[in-house]
């Protein structure tokens, strides 16, 4: 067996030794390899795709009478745009 020296005993009790000449580095917090910066970037991308898909869905289903009357006509500035009333002179009945 090897005999333990004072320097080796001090290094083992003090934890990890860092040289004063080595670069100062920190390990960023991560969860399964996903850091906060990467999570923010992915959240922005997902929000952009989600908003564009939502706008597409609203205008795609805008011609469905239930969606048009219950959702789209409740929004300001869209109430006259989505008004599909028939003029009295064009009504055959």
PDB file of N, CA, C and O in Angstrom:
ATOM      1  N   UNK A   1       0.833  -1.176   0.000  1.00  0.00           N
ATOM      2  CA  UNK A   1       0.000   0.000   0.000  1.00  0.00           C
ATOM      3  C   UNK A   1       0.873   1.233   0.000  1.00  0.00           C
ATOM      4  O   UNK A   1       2.029   1.220   0.423  1.00  0.00           O
ATOM      5  N   UNK A   2       0.267   2.304  -0.495  1.00  0.00           N
ATOM      6  CA  UNK A   2       0.972   3.568  -0.519  1.00  0.00           C
ATOM      7  C   UNK A   2       0.667   4.327   0.760  1.00  0.00           C
ATOM      8  O   UNK A   2      -0.445   4.275   1.285  1.00  0.00           O
ATOM      9  N   UNK A   3       1.653   5.017   1.238  1.00  0.00           N
ATOM     10  CA  UNK A   3       1.412   5.847   2.417  1.00  0.00           C
ATOM     11  C   UNK A   3       0.857   7.202   1.968  1.00  0.00           C
ATOM     12  O   UNK A   3       1.267   7.745   0.942  1.00  0.00           O
ATOM     13  N   UNK A   4      -0.063   7.725   2.737  1.00  0.00           N
ATOM     14  CA  UNK A   4      -0.709   8.976   2.383  1.00  0.00           C
ATOM     15  C   UNK A   4       0.134  10.149   2.852  1.00  0.00           C
ATOM     16  O   UNK A   4       0.559  10.212   4.005  1.00  0.00           O
ATOM     17  N   UNK A   5       0.366  11.080   1.927  1.00  0.00           N
ATOM     18  CA  UNK A   5       1.146  12.259   2.284  1.00  0.00           C
ATOM     19  C   UNK A   5       0.198  13.341   2.799  1.00  0.00           C
ATOM     20  O   UNK A   5      -1.019  13.229   2.653  1.00  0.00           O
ATOM     21  N   UNK A   6       0.758  14.378   3.397  1.00  0.00           N
ATOM     22  CA  UNK A   6      -0.058  15.474   3.916  1.00  0.00           C
ATOM     23  C   UNK A   6      -0.775  16.217   2.797  1.00  0.00           C
ATOM     24  O   UNK A   6      -1.929  16.616   2.948  1.00  0.00           O
ATOM     25  N   UNK A   7      -0.090  16.399   1.680  1.00  0.00           N
ATOM     26  CA  UNK A   7      -0.707  17.108   0.569  1.00  0.00           C
ATOM     27  C   UNK A   7      -1.890  16.324  -0.008  1.00  0.00           C
ATOM     28  O   UNK A   7      -2.925  16.907  -0.328  1.00  0.00           O
ATOM     29  N   UNK A   8      -1.736  15.010  -0.140  1.00  0.00           N
ATOM     30  CA  UNK A   8      -2.818  14.187  -0.665  1.00  0.00           C
ATOM     31  C   UNK A   8      -3.985  14.153   0.309  1.00  0.00           C
ATOM     32  O   UNK A   8      -5.137  14.170  -0.125  1.00  0.00           O
ATOM     33  N   UNK A   9      -3.731  14.107   1.584  1.00  0.00           N
ATOM     34  CA  UNK A   9      -4.795  14.112   2.587  1.00  0.00           C
ATOM     35  C   UNK A   9      -5.545  15.433   2.584  1.00  0.00           C
ATOM     36  O   UNK A   9      -6.767  15.444   2.739  1.00  0.00           O
ATOM     37  N   UNK A  10      -4.831  16.563   2.407  1.00  0.00           N
ATOM     38  CA  UNK A  10      -5.480  17.872   2.369  1.00  0.00           C
ATOM     39  C   UNK A  10      -6.325  18.014   1.104  1.00  0.00           C
ATOM     40  O   UNK A  10      -7.400  18.613   1.144  1.00  0.00           O
ATOM     41  N   UNK A  11      -5.860  17.481   0.005  1.00  0.00           N
ATOM     42  CA  UNK A  11      -6.607  17.571  -1.248  1.00  0.00           C
ATOM     43  C   UNK A  11      -7.876  16.736  -1.186  1.00  0.00           C
ATOM     44  O   UNK A  11      -8.899  17.136  -1.742  1.00  0.00           O
ATOM     45  N   UNK A  12      -7.835  15.600  -0.533  1.00  0.00           N
ATOM     46  CA  UNK A  12      -9.015  14.746  -0.456  1.00  0.00           C
ATOM     47  C   UNK A  12     -10.059  15.313   0.499  1.00  0.00           C
ATOM     48  O   UNK A  12     -11.253  15.133   0.264  1.00  0.00           O
ATOM     49  N   UNK A  13      -9.657  15.980   1.547  1.00  0.00           N
ATOM     50  CA  UNK A  13     -10.624  16.525   2.491  1.00  0.00           C
ATOM     51  C   UNK A  13     -11.195  17.851   2.015  1.00  0.00           C
ATOM     52  O   UNK A  13     -12.325  18.186   2.372  1.00  0.00           O
ATOM     53  N   UNK A  14     -10.456  18.613   1.224  1.00  0.00           N
ATOM     54  CA  UNK A  14     -10.913  19.931   0.796  1.00  0.00           C
ATOM     55  C   UNK A  14     -11.826  19.851  -0.425  1.00  0.00           C
ATOM     56  O   UNK A  14     -12.426  20.868  -0.773  1.00  0.00           O
ATOM     57  N   UNK A  15     -11.964  18.742  -1.078  1.00  0.00           N
ATOM     58  CA  UNK A  15     -12.794  18.628  -2.268  1.00  0.00           C
ATOM     59  C   UNK A  15     -11.943  18.758  -3.509  1.00  0.00           C
ATOM     60  O   UNK A  15     -10.753  18.446  -3.486  1.00  0.00           O
ATOM     61  N   UNK A  16     -12.529  19.206  -4.570  1.00  0.00           N
ATOM     62  CA  UNK A  16     -11.816  19.313  -5.836  1.00  0.00           C
ATOM     63  C   UNK A  16     -10.872  20.514  -5.799  1.00  0.00           C
ATOM     64  O   UNK A  16     -11.255  21.618  -5.412  1.00  0.00           O
ATOM     65  N   UNK A  17      -9.667  20.276  -6.199  1.00  0.00           N
ATOM     66  CA  UNK A  17      -8.666  21.341  -6.211  1.00  0.00           C
ATOM     67  C   UNK A  17      -8.769  22.108  -7.514  1.00  0.00           C
ATOM     68  O   UNK A  17      -8.884  21.515  -8.586  1.00  0.00           O
ATOM     69  N   UNK A  18      -8.729  23.426  -7.420  1.00  0.00           N
ATOM     70  CA  UNK A  18      -8.703  24.273  -8.599  1.00  0.00           C
ATOM     71  C   UNK A  18      -7.428  25.094  -8.578  1.00  0.00           C
ATOM     72  O   UNK A  18      -7.108  25.760  -7.594  1.00  0.00           O
ATOM     73  N   UNK A  19      -6.732  25.029  -9.653  1.00  0.00           N
ATOM     74  CA  UNK A  19      -5.500  25.784  -9.774  1.00  0.00           C
ATOM     75  C   UNK A  19      -5.826  27.267  -9.951  1.00  0.00           C
ATOM     76  O   UNK A  19      -6.781  27.600 -10.654  1.00  0.00           O
ATOM     77  N   UNK A  20      -5.067  28.151  -9.340  1.00  0.00           N
ATOM     78  CA  UNK A  20      -5.311  29.579  -9.545  1.00  0.00           C
ATOM     79  C   UNK A  20      -4.965  30.029 -10.962  1.00  0.00           C
ATOM     80  O   UNK A  20      -5.342  31.128 -11.369  1.00  0.00           O
ATOM     81  N   UNK A  21      -4.260  29.203 -11.709  1.00  0.00           N
ATOM     82  CA  UNK A  21      -3.863  29.558 -13.065  1.00  0.00           C
ATOM     83  C   UNK A  21      -4.799  28.991 -14.119  1.00  0.00           C
ATOM     84  O   UNK A  21      -4.690  29.348 -15.292  1.00  0.00           O
ATOM     85  N   UNK A  22      -5.699  28.131 -13.733  1.00  0.00           N
ATOM     86  CA  UNK A  22      -6.628  27.516 -14.683  1.00  0.00           C
ATOM     87  C   UNK A  22      -7.764  28.488 -15.002  1.00  0.00           C
ATOM     88  O   UNK A  22      -8.028  29.403 -14.222  1.00  0.00           O
ATOM     89  N   UNK A  23      -8.430  28.303 -16.125  1.00  0.00           N
ATOM     90  CA  UNK A  23      -9.556  29.187 -16.449  1.00  0.00           C
ATOM     91  C   UNK A  23     -10.699  28.993 -15.463  1.00  0.00           C
ATOM     92  O   UNK A  23     -10.957  27.884 -14.995  1.00  0.00           O
ATOM     93  N   UNK A  24     -11.374  30.088 -15.159  1.00  0.00           N
ATOM     94  CA  UNK A  24     -12.508  30.021 -14.249  1.00  0.00           C
ATOM     95  C   UNK A  24     -13.739  29.641 -15.062  1.00  0.00           C
ATOM     96  O   UNK A  24     -14.158  30.394 -15.942  1.00  0.00           O
ATOM     97  N   UNK A  25     -14.303  28.514 -14.784  1.00  0.00           N
ATOM     98  CA  UNK A  25     -15.461  28.054 -15.528  1.00  0.00           C
ATOM     99  C   UNK A  25     -16.550  27.633 -14.552  1.00  0.00           C
ATOM    100  O   UNK A  25     -16.288  27.291 -13.399  1.00  0.00           O
ATOM    101  N   UNK A  26     -17.766  27.670 -15.046  1.00  0.00           N
ATOM    102  CA  UNK A  26     -18.910  27.201 -14.265  1.00  0.00           C
ATOM    103  C   UNK A  26     -19.715  26.262 -15.151  1.00  0.00           C
ATOM    104  O   UNK A  26     -19.693  26.377 -16.377  1.00  0.00           O
ATOM    105  N   UNK A  27     -20.399  25.366 -14.543  1.00  0.00           N
ATOM    106  CA  UNK A  27     -21.266  24.449 -15.263  1.00  0.00           C
ATOM    107  C   UNK A  27     -22.684  24.985 -15.192  1.00  0.00           C
ATOM    108  O   UNK A  27     -23.219  25.130 -14.093  1.00  0.00           O
ATOM    109  N   UNK A  28     -23.318  25.288 -16.326  1.00  0.00           N
ATOM    110  CA  UNK A  28     -24.676  25.839 -16.279  1.00  0.00           C
ATOM    111  C   UNK A  28     -25.669  24.785 -15.821  1.00  0.00           C
ATOM    112  O   UNK A  28     -25.469  23.588 -16.026  1.00  0.00           O
ATOM    113  N   UNK A  29     -26.751  25.255 -15.193  1.00  0.00           N
ATOM    114  CA  UNK A  29     -27.811  24.355 -14.765  1.00  0.00           C
ATOM    115  C   UNK A  29     -28.472  23.753 -15.999  1.00  0.00           C
ATOM    116  O   UNK A  29     -28.782  24.465 -16.954  1.00  0.00           O
ATOM    117  N   UNK A  30     -28.684  22.459 -15.976  1.00  0.00           N
ATOM    118  CA  UNK A  30     -29.372  21.823 -17.090  1.00  0.00           C
ATOM    119  C   UNK A  30     -30.270  20.719 -16.569  1.00  0.00           C
ATOM    120  O   UNK A  30     -30.063  20.182 -15.480  1.00  0.00           O
ATOM    121  N   UNK A  31     -31.264  20.395 -17.364  1.00  0.00           N
ATOM    122  CA  UNK A  31     -32.173  19.304 -17.062  1.00  0.00           C
ATOM    123  C   UNK A  31     -32.161  18.371 -18.257  1.00  0.00           C
ATOM    124  O   UNK A  31     -32.715  18.695 -19.308  1.00  0.00           O
ATOM    125  N   UNK A  32     -31.542  17.232 -18.107  1.00  0.00           N
ATOM    126  CA  UNK A  32     -31.373  16.255 -19.181  1.00  0.00           C
ATOM    127  C   UNK A  32     -30.672  16.876 -20.380  1.00  0.00           C
ATOM    128  O   UNK A  32     -31.001  16.557 -21.523  1.00  0.00           O
ATOM    129  N   UNK A  33     -29.721  17.750 -20.136  1.00  0.00           N
ATOM    130  CA  UNK A  33     -28.935  18.372 -21.193  1.00  0.00           C
ATOM    131  C   UNK A  33     -29.553  19.625 -21.782  1.00  0.00           C
ATOM    132  O   UNK A  33     -28.970  20.220 -22.689  1.00  0.00           O
ATOM    133  N   UNK A  34     -30.713  20.047 -21.299  1.00  0.00           N
ATOM    134  CA  UNK A  34     -31.390  21.233 -21.815  1.00  0.00           C
ATOM    135  C   UNK A  34     -31.119  22.401 -20.874  1.00  0.00           C
ATOM    136  O   UNK A  34     -31.575  22.406 -19.731  1.00  0.00           O
ATOM    137  N   UNK A  35     -30.377  23.384 -21.360  1.00  0.00           N
ATOM    138  CA  UNK A  35     -30.054  24.549 -20.531  1.00  0.00           C
ATOM    139  C   UNK A  35     -31.172  25.579 -20.630  1.00  0.00           C
ATOM    140  O   UNK A  35     -32.085  25.434 -21.442  1.00  0.00           O
ATOM    141  N   UNK A  36     -31.101  26.609 -19.809  1.00  0.00           N
ATOM    142  CA  UNK A  36     -32.141  27.637 -19.797  1.00  0.00           C
ATOM    143  C   UNK A  36     -32.151  28.417 -21.106  1.00  0.00           C
ATOM    144  O   UNK A  36     -33.222  28.768 -21.601  1.00  0.00           O
ATOM    145  N   UNK A  37     -30.998  28.690 -21.668  1.00  0.00           N
ATOM    146  CA  UNK A  37     -30.936  29.407 -22.939  1.00  0.00           C
ATOM    147  C   UNK A  37     -31.542  28.606 -24.078  1.00  0.00           C
ATOM    148  O   UNK A  37     -32.276  29.146 -24.906  1.00  0.00           O
ATOM    149  N   UNK A  38     -31.235  27.322 -24.119  1.00  0.00           N
ATOM    150  CA  UNK A  38     -31.803  26.467 -25.170  1.00  0.00           C
ATOM    151  C   UNK A  38     -33.305  26.316 -24.982  1.00  0.00           C
ATOM    152  O   UNK A  38     -34.051  26.306 -25.961  1.00  0.00           O
ATOM    153  N   UNK A  39     -33.758  26.200 -23.738  1.00  0.00           N
ATOM    154  CA  UNK A  39     -35.199  26.087 -23.481  1.00  0.00           C
ATOM    155  C   UNK A  39     -35.934  27.342 -23.919  1.00  0.00           C
ATOM    156  O   UNK A  39     -37.038  27.255 -24.457  1.00  0.00           O
ATOM    157  N   UNK A  40     -35.334  28.513 -23.696  1.00  0.00           N
ATOM    158  CA  UNK A  40     -35.953  29.759 -24.130  1.00  0.00           C
ATOM    159  C   UNK A  40     -36.033  29.824 -25.647  1.00  0.00           C
ATOM    160  O   UNK A  40     -37.045  30.261 -26.195  1.00  0.00           O
ATOM    161  N   UNK A  41     -34.987  29.397 -26.325  1.00  0.00           N
ATOM    162  CA  UNK A  41     -34.977  29.411 -27.783  1.00  0.00           C
ATOM    163  C   UNK A  41     -36.042  28.469 -28.338  1.00  0.00           C
ATOM    164  O   UNK A  41     -36.770  28.829 -29.264  1.00  0.00           O
ATOM    165  N   UNK A  42     -36.136  27.263 -27.775  1.00  0.00           N
ATOM    166  CA  UNK A  42     -37.140  26.301 -28.239  1.00  0.00           C
ATOM    167  C   UNK A  42     -38.549  26.786 -27.917  1.00  0.00           C
ATOM    168  O   UNK A  42     -39.474  26.533 -28.689  1.00  0.00           O
ATOM    169  N   UNK A  43     -38.730  27.472 -26.801  1.00  0.00           N
ATOM    170  CA  UNK A  43     -40.048  27.994 -26.445  1.00  0.00           C
ATOM    171  C   UNK A  43     -40.477  29.087 -27.417  1.00  0.00           C
ATOM    172  O   UNK A  43     -41.650  29.156 -27.782  1.00  0.00           O
ATOM    173  N   UNK A  44     -39.558  29.934 -27.839  1.00  0.00           N
ATOM    174  CA  UNK A  44     -39.885  30.969 -28.827  1.00  0.00           C
ATOM    175  C   UNK A  44     -40.287  30.352 -30.161  1.00  0.00           C
ATOM    176  O   UNK A  44     -41.242  30.802 -30.794  1.00  0.00           O
ATOM    177  N   UNK A  45     -39.570  29.334 -30.581  1.00  0.00           N
ATOM    178  CA  UNK A  45     -39.896  28.670 -31.840  1.00  0.00           C
ATOM    179  C   UNK A  45     -41.260  28.001 -31.747  1.00  0.00           C
ATOM    180  O   UNK A  45     -42.068  28.106 -32.670  1.00  0.00           O
ATOM    181  N   UNK A  46     -41.521  27.314 -30.637  1.00  0.00           N
ATOM    182  CA  UNK A  46     -42.814  26.645 -30.462  1.00  0.00           C
ATOM    183  C   UNK A  46     -43.954  27.649 -30.385  1.00  0.00           C
ATOM    184  O   UNK A  46     -45.034  27.394 -30.917  1.00  0.00           O
ATOM    185  N   UNK A  47     -43.737  28.783 -29.734  1.00  0.00           N
ATOM    186  CA  UNK A  47     -44.782  29.810 -29.645  1.00  0.00           C
ATOM    187  C   UNK A  47     -45.072  30.402 -31.014  1.00  0.00           C
ATOM    188  O   UNK A  47     -46.230  30.661 -31.341  1.00  0.00           O
ATOM    189  N   UNK A  48     -44.048  30.619 -31.813  1.00  0.00           N
ATOM    190  CA  UNK A  48     -44.255  31.156 -33.157  1.00  0.00           C
ATOM    191  C   UNK A  48     -45.070  30.196 -34.009  1.00  0.00           C
ATOM    192  O   UNK A  48     -46.006  30.610 -34.693  1.00  0.00           O
ATOM    193  N   UNK A  49     -44.718  28.909 -33.969  1.00  0.00           N
ATOM    194  CA  UNK A  49     -45.483  27.929 -34.725  1.00  0.00           C
ATOM    195  C   UNK A  49     -46.906  27.802 -34.191  1.00  0.00           C
ATOM    196  O   UNK A  49     -47.842  27.641 -34.974  1.00  0.00           O
ATOM    197  N   UNK A  50     -47.082  27.870 -32.881  1.00  0.00           N
ATOM    198  CA  UNK A  50     -48.410  27.760 -32.290  1.00  0.00           C
ATOM    199  C   UNK A  50     -49.306  28.925 -32.660  1.00  0.00           C
ATOM    200  O   UNK A  50     -50.480  28.734 -32.977  1.00  0.00           O
ATOM    201  N   UNK A  51     -48.760  30.127 -32.623  1.00  0.00           N
ATOM    202  CA  UNK A  51     -49.554  31.306 -32.978  1.00  0.00           C
ATOM    203  C   UNK A  51     -49.929  31.273 -34.458  1.00  0.00           C
ATOM    204  O   UNK A  51     -51.066  31.577 -34.820  1.00  0.00           O
ATOM    205  N   UNK A  52     -48.986  30.908 -35.304  1.00  0.00           N
ATOM    206  CA  UNK A  52     -49.301  30.859 -36.735  1.00  0.00           C
ATOM    207  C   UNK A  52     -50.320  29.758 -37.034  1.00  0.00           C
ATOM    208  O   UNK A  52     -51.186  29.948 -37.888  1.00  0.00           O
ATOM    209  N   UNK A  53     -50.239  28.624 -36.356  1.00  0.00           N
ATOM    210  CA  UNK A  53     -51.232  27.567 -36.550  1.00  0.00           C
ATOM    211  C   UNK A  53     -52.599  28.002 -36.037  1.00  0.00           C
ATOM    212  O   UNK A  53     -53.617  27.661 -36.639  1.00  0.00           O
ATOM    213  N   UNK A  54     -52.640  28.739 -34.948  1.00  0.00           N
ATOM    214  CA  UNK A  54     -53.914  29.228 -34.416  1.00  0.00           C
ATOM    215  C   UNK A  54     -54.569  30.238 -35.337  1.00  0.00           C
ATOM    216  O   UNK A  54     -55.778  30.182 -35.559  1.00  0.00           O
ATOM    217  N   UNK A  55     -53.783  31.163 -35.877  1.00  0.00           N
ATOM    218  CA  UNK A  55     -54.331  32.154 -36.812  1.00  0.00           C
ATOM    219  C   UNK A  55     -54.826  31.457 -38.072  1.00  0.00           C
ATOM    220  O   UNK A  55     -55.888  31.793 -38.595  1.00  0.00           O
ATOM    221  N   UNK A  56     -54.063  30.493 -38.559  1.00  0.00           N
ATOM    222  CA  UNK A  56     -54.496  29.729 -39.732  1.00  0.00           C
ATOM    223  C   UNK A  56     -55.811  29.010 -39.447  1.00  0.00           C
ATOM    224  O   UNK A  56     -56.722  29.046 -40.273  1.00  0.00           O
ATOM    225  N   UNK A  57     -55.922  28.363 -38.297  1.00  0.00           N
ATOM    226  CA  UNK A  57     -57.141  27.614 -37.970  1.00  0.00           C
ATOM    227  C   UNK A  57     -58.348  28.535 -37.855  1.00  0.00           C
ATOM    228  O   UNK A  57     -59.436  28.184 -38.312  1.00  0.00           O
ATOM    229  N   UNK A  58     -58.175  29.705 -37.255  1.00  0.00           N
ATOM    230  CA  UNK A  58     -59.302  30.634 -37.099  1.00  0.00           C
ATOM    231  C   UNK A  58     -59.800  31.102 -38.461  1.00  0.00           C
ATOM    232  O   UNK A  58     -61.008  31.134 -38.695  1.00  0.00           O
ATOM    233  N   UNK A  59     -58.894  31.464 -39.358  1.00  0.00           N
ATOM    234  CA  UNK A  59     -59.335  31.940 -40.658  1.00  0.00           C
ATOM    235  C   UNK A  59     -59.736  30.801 -41.593  1.00  0.00           C
ATOM    236  O   UNK A  59     -60.535  31.015 -42.505  1.00  0.00           O
ATOM    237  N   UNK A  60     -59.209  29.617 -41.391  1.00  0.00           N
ATOM    238  CA  UNK A  60     -59.621  28.468 -42.193  1.00  0.00           C
ATOM    239  C   UNK A  60     -61.052  28.071 -41.852  1.00  0.00           C
ATOM    240  O   UNK A  60     -61.850  27.770 -42.740  1.00  0.00           O
ATOM    241  N   UNK A  61     -61.368  28.072 -40.560  1.00  0.00           N
ATOM    242  CA  UNK A  61     -62.720  27.735 -40.127  1.00  0.00           C
ATOM    243  C   UNK A  61     -63.601  28.977 -40.020  1.00  0.00           C
ATOM    244  O   UNK A  61     -64.684  28.912 -39.439  1.00  0.00           O
ATOM    245  N   UNK A  62     -63.163  30.089 -40.562  1.00  0.00           N
ATOM    246  CA  UNK A  62     -63.915  31.328 -40.493  1.00  0.00           C
ATOM    247  C   UNK A  62     -65.213  31.296 -41.275  1.00  0.00           C
ATOM    248  O   UNK A  62     -66.113  32.090 -41.002  1.00  0.00           O
ATOM    249  N   UNK A  63     -65.332  30.407 -42.233  1.00  0.00           N
ATOM    250  CA  UNK A  63     -66.565  30.318 -43.015  1.00  0.00           C
ATOM    251  C   UNK A  63     -67.590  29.386 -42.385  1.00  0.00           C
ATOM    252  O   UNK A  63     -68.719  29.300 -42.867  1.00  0.00           O
ATOM    253  N   UNK A  64     -67.227  28.702 -41.340  1.00  0.00           N
ATOM    254  CA  UNK A  64     -68.202  27.894 -40.604  1.00  0.00           C
ATOM    255  C   UNK A  64     -69.056  28.862 -39.794  1.00  0.00           C
ATOM    256  O   UNK A  64     -68.514  29.647 -39.016  1.00  0.00           O
ATOM    257  N   UNK A  65     -70.377  28.826 -39.957  1.00  0.00           N
ATOM    258  CA  UNK A  65     -71.211  29.843 -39.304  1.00  0.00           C
ATOM    259  C   UNK A  65     -71.063  29.898 -37.782  1.00  0.00           C
ATOM    260  O   UNK A  65     -71.104  30.980 -37.195  1.00  0.00           O
ATOM    261  N   UNK A  66     -70.896  28.766 -37.156  1.00  0.00           N
ATOM    262  CA  UNK A  66     -70.779  28.754 -35.693  1.00  0.00           C
ATOM    263  C   UNK A  66     -69.500  29.475 -35.248  1.00  0.00           C
ATOM    264  O   UNK A  66     -69.533  30.269 -34.309  1.00  0.00           O
ATOM    265  N   UNK A  67     -68.396  29.205 -35.907  1.00  0.00           N
ATOM    266  CA  UNK A  67     -67.124  29.860 -35.573  1.00  0.00           C
ATOM    267  C   UNK A  67     -67.207  31.347 -35.896  1.00  0.00           C
ATOM    268  O   UNK A  67     -66.772  32.189 -35.110  1.00  0.00           O
ATOM    269  N   UNK A  68     -67.768  31.657 -37.051  1.00  0.00           N
ATOM    270  CA  UNK A  68     -67.847  33.051 -37.472  1.00  0.00           C
ATOM    271  C   UNK A  68     -68.691  33.882 -36.502  1.00  0.00           C
ATOM    272  O   UNK A  68     -68.278  34.974 -36.109  1.00  0.00           O
ATOM    273  N   UNK A  69     -69.859  33.383 -36.115  1.00  0.00           N
ATOM    274  CA  UNK A  69     -70.755  34.168 -35.263  1.00  0.00           C
ATOM    275  C   UNK A  69     -70.346  34.153 -33.799  1.00  0.00           C
ATOM    276  O   UNK A  69     -70.473  35.170 -33.117  1.00  0.00           O
ATOM    277  N   UNK A  70     -69.856  33.018 -33.302  1.00  0.00           N
ATOM    278  CA  UNK A  70     -69.562  32.912 -31.870  1.00  0.00           C
ATOM    279  C   UNK A  70     -68.175  33.411 -31.496  1.00  0.00           C
ATOM    280  O   UNK A  70     -67.970  33.866 -30.371  1.00  0.00           O
ATOM    281  N   UNK A  71     -67.227  33.335 -32.408  1.00  0.00           N
ATOM    282  CA  UNK A  71     -65.843  33.704 -32.057  1.00  0.00           C
ATOM    283  C   UNK A  71     -65.401  34.967 -32.793  1.00  0.00           C
ATOM    284  O   UNK A  71     -65.010  35.952 -32.167  1.00  0.00           O
ATOM    285  N   UNK A  72     -65.464  34.936 -34.114  1.00  0.00           N
ATOM    286  CA  UNK A  72     -64.838  36.000 -34.891  1.00  0.00           C
ATOM    287  C   UNK A  72     -65.604  37.317 -34.838  1.00  0.00           C
ATOM    288  O   UNK A  72     -64.990  38.384 -34.877  1.00  0.00           O
ATOM    289  N   UNK A  73     -66.918  37.267 -34.750  1.00  0.00           N
ATOM    290  CA  UNK A  73     -67.669  38.518 -34.694  1.00  0.00           C
ATOM    291  C   UNK A  73     -67.612  39.162 -33.326  1.00  0.00           C
ATOM    292  O   UNK A  73     -68.080  40.289 -33.163  1.00  0.00           O
ATOM    293  N   UNK A  74     -67.051  38.481 -32.333  1.00  0.00           N
ATOM    294  CA  UNK A  74     -66.891  39.063 -31.010  1.00  0.00           C
ATOM    295  C   UNK A  74     -65.630  39.924 -30.921  1.00  0.00           C
ATOM    296  O   UNK A  74     -65.484  40.721 -29.994  1.00  0.00           O
ATOM    297  N   UNK A  75     -64.732  39.767 -31.870  1.00  0.00           N
ATOM    298  CA  UNK A  75     -63.485  40.541 -31.871  1.00  0.00           C
ATOM    299  C   UNK A  75     -63.742  41.929 -32.444  1.00  0.00           C
ATOM    300  O   UNK A  75     -64.474  42.058 -33.425  1.00  0.00           O
ATOM    301  N   UNK A  76     -63.156  42.971 -31.855  1.00  0.00           N
ATOM    302  CA  UNK A  76     -63.343  44.302 -32.431  1.00  0.00           C
ATOM    303  C   UNK A  76     -62.692  44.388 -33.811  1.00  0.00           C
ATOM    304  O   UNK A  76     -61.681  43.734 -34.066  1.00  0.00           O
ATOM    305  N   UNK A  77     -63.256  45.173 -34.672  1.00  0.00           N
ATOM    306  CA  UNK A  77     -62.822  45.410 -36.048  1.00  0.00           C
ATOM    307  C   UNK A  77     -63.122  44.246 -36.988  1.00  0.00           C
ATOM    308  O   UNK A  77     -63.041  44.411 -38.205  1.00  0.00           O
ATOM    309  N   UNK A  78     -63.462  43.083 -36.459  1.00  0.00           N
ATOM    310  CA  UNK A  78     -63.807  41.957 -37.315  1.00  0.00           C
ATOM    311  C   UNK A  78     -65.321  41.761 -37.401  1.00  0.00           C
ATOM    312  O   UNK A  78     -65.793  40.969 -38.217  1.00  0.00           O
ATOM    313  N   UNK A  79     -66.080  42.468 -36.577  1.00  0.00           N
ATOM    314  CA  UNK A  79     -67.520  42.225 -36.554  1.00  0.00           C
ATOM    315  C   UNK A  79     -68.177  42.612 -37.879  1.00  0.00           C
ATOM    316  O   UNK A  79     -69.090  41.916 -38.323  1.00  0.00           O
ATOM    317  N   UNK A  80     -67.750  43.685 -38.516  1.00  0.00           N
ATOM    318  CA  UNK A  80     -68.324  44.054 -39.810  1.00  0.00           C
ATOM    319  C   UNK A  80     -67.709  43.254 -40.951  1.00  0.00           C
ATOM    320  O   UNK A  80     -68.366  43.024 -41.967  1.00  0.00           O
ATOM    321  N   UNK A  81     -66.457  42.828 -40.798  1.00  0.00           N
ATOM    322  CA  UNK A  81     -65.799  42.048 -41.848  1.00  0.00           C
ATOM    323  C   UNK A  81     -66.452  40.678 -41.993  1.00  0.00           C
ATOM    324  O   UNK A  81     -66.607  40.190 -43.112  1.00  0.00           O
ATOM    325  N   UNK A  82     -66.834  40.054 -40.891  1.00  0.00           N
ATOM    326  CA  UNK A  82     -67.431  38.721 -40.928  1.00  0.00           C
ATOM    327  C   UNK A  82     -68.955  38.774 -40.907  1.00  0.00           C
ATOM    328  O   UNK A  82     -69.593  37.754 -40.645  1.00  0.00           O
ATOM    329  N   UNK A  83     -69.545  39.912 -41.172  1.00  0.00           N
ATOM    330  CA  UNK A  83     -70.999  40.024 -41.228  1.00  0.00           C
ATOM    331  C   UNK A  83     -71.466  39.494 -42.583  1.00  0.00           C
ATOM    332  O   UNK A  83     -71.155  40.085 -43.617  1.00  0.00           O
ATOM    333  N   UNK A  84     -72.202  38.396 -42.586  1.00  0.00           N
ATOM    334  CA  UNK A  84     -72.659  37.754 -43.818  1.00  0.00           C
ATOM    335  C   UNK A  84     -74.180  37.867 -43.973  1.00  0.00           C
ATOM    336  O   UNK A  84     -74.823  36.958 -44.499  1.00  0.00           O
ATOM    337  N   UNK A  85     -74.743  38.972 -43.518  1.00  0.00           N
ATOM    338  CA  UNK A  85     -76.188  39.131 -43.633  1.00  0.00           C
ATOM    339  C   UNK A  85     -76.557  39.431 -45.088  1.00  0.00           C
ATOM    340  O   UNK A  85     -75.797  40.068 -45.817  1.00  0.00           O
ATOM    341  N   UNK A  86     -77.702  38.973 -45.481  1.00  0.00           N
ATOM    342  CA  UNK A  86     -78.187  39.141 -46.850  1.00  0.00           C
ATOM    343  C   UNK A  86     -79.037  40.403 -46.905  1.00  0.00           C
ATOM    344  O   UNK A  86     -79.900  40.612 -46.052  1.00  0.00           O
ATOM    345  N   UNK A  87     -78.802  41.222 -47.880  1.00  0.00           N
ATOM    346  CA  UNK A  87     -79.568  42.450 -48.043  1.00  0.00           C
ATOM    347  C   UNK A  87     -81.034  42.105 -48.309  1.00  0.00           C
ATOM    348  O   UNK A  87     -81.309  41.108 -48.978  1.00  0.00           O
ATOM    349  N   UNK A  88     -81.975  42.897 -47.807  1.00  0.00           N
ATOM    350  CA  UNK A  88     -83.401  42.565 -47.980  1.00  0.00           C
ATOM    351  C   UNK A  88     -83.825  42.470 -49.456  1.00  0.00           C
ATOM    352  O   UNK A  88     -84.705  41.673 -49.782  1.00  0.00           O
ATOM    353  N   UNK A  89     -83.230  43.250 -50.338  1.00  0.00           N
ATOM    354  CA  UNK A  89     -83.632  43.179 -51.742  1.00  0.00           C
ATOM    355  C   UNK A  89     -83.080  41.939 -52.448  1.00  0.00           C
ATOM    356  O   UNK A  89     -83.568  41.579 -53.519  1.00  0.00           O
ATOM    357  N   UNK A  90     -82.071  41.277 -51.869  1.00  0.00           N
ATOM    358  CA  UNK A  90     -81.539  40.051 -52.466  1.00  0.00           C
ATOM    359  C   UNK A  90     -82.161  38.797 -51.877  1.00  0.00           C
ATOM    360  O   UNK A  90     -81.877  37.696 -52.350  1.00  0.00           O
ATOM    361  N   UNK A  91     -82.991  38.928 -50.871  1.00  0.00           N
ATOM    362  CA  UNK A  91     -83.600  37.759 -50.228  1.00  0.00           C
ATOM    363  C   UNK A  91     -84.799  37.321 -51.070  1.00  0.00           C
ATOM    364  O   UNK A  91     -85.732  38.101 -51.267  1.00  0.00           O
ATOM    365  N   UNK A  92     -84.785  36.084 -51.568  1.00  0.00           N
ATOM    366  CA  UNK A  92     -85.894  35.656 -52.427  1.00  0.00           C
ATOM    367  C   UNK A  92     -87.165  35.333 -51.657  1.00  0.00           C
ATOM    368  O   UNK A  92     -88.207  35.116 -52.275  1.00  0.00           O
ATOM    369  N   UNK A  93     -87.114  35.296 -50.355  1.00  0.00           N
ATOM    370  CA  UNK A  93     -88.303  34.916 -49.597  1.00  0.00           C
ATOM    371  C   UNK A  93     -89.005  36.084 -49.035  1.00  0.00           C
ATOM    372  O   UNK A  93     -90.028  35.927 -48.369  1.00  0.00           O
TER     373      UNK A  93
END
